[in-house]
Structure formats: C-alpha cells, structure tokens
C-alpha cells in the first residue's frame, strides 16, 4: 500500500530567527496602532472632553443650538434636562446632551 503514498520527510527550520525576528514581526503592528491612535482615537477623545465641558458650563440665559437644529435661550437648568425658550411663550424641554453648540450673546435677536 505504500506505493500509492510517498513518504513525507520533515526538514528542520533554518536557525536564523532570534530576538530581532520577533521584534521585526511586531514592529509594523505597533506602528499601525500608533498611527491609528493619533489619527482616530485621540481627536475623538478630545472632542468628547470639550463637549462634556460645554455641557457642564451651561447656565440660564445661554443661547444654544440643539442637535435637532433648534435655536433657543436656556430658561431652566436641571441635572439632565434644560428648559429652552424657542419662541415667544414657547418653552421646550430638551436633554442636556442634545445641546450641540453655545452661541454668542445676541445671536437670536439678529437671526
């Protein structure tokens, strides 16, 4: 039966792989992760930190734009919700996280 299957002989691997071989394998992965960190992760963390600071600094009288595009003036401030006056006599309640931008004072009058 051995005439159908030829014998397989294993050859010993070349002995040139040392400490530098392992490092040269991981070096491109480390460089790729570093580039990904500085291009994607770090800027997103910075934007998140700035938005969190913006939300903590909200106070009554600030003029804001919500993520839905509503423009209004803050009339009430609580832990999670804000009362926003969007028109004369029309106040809505929005989540704090929905505020996207704080506008300079007087922007609503000029709009």
BELNORDA-V954174 format. One record per helix or strand of 3 or more residues. SS is the DSSP state (hx for helix, st for strand). FROM is the first residue (numbers start at 1). LEN is the number of residues. If there is no record, write none. Layout:
<<SS,FROM,LEN> <SS,FROM,LEN>>
This chain:
<<hx,19,38> <st,63,4> <st,71,7> <st,81,7> <st,90,6> <hx,96,3> <st,99,5> <hx,107,4>>
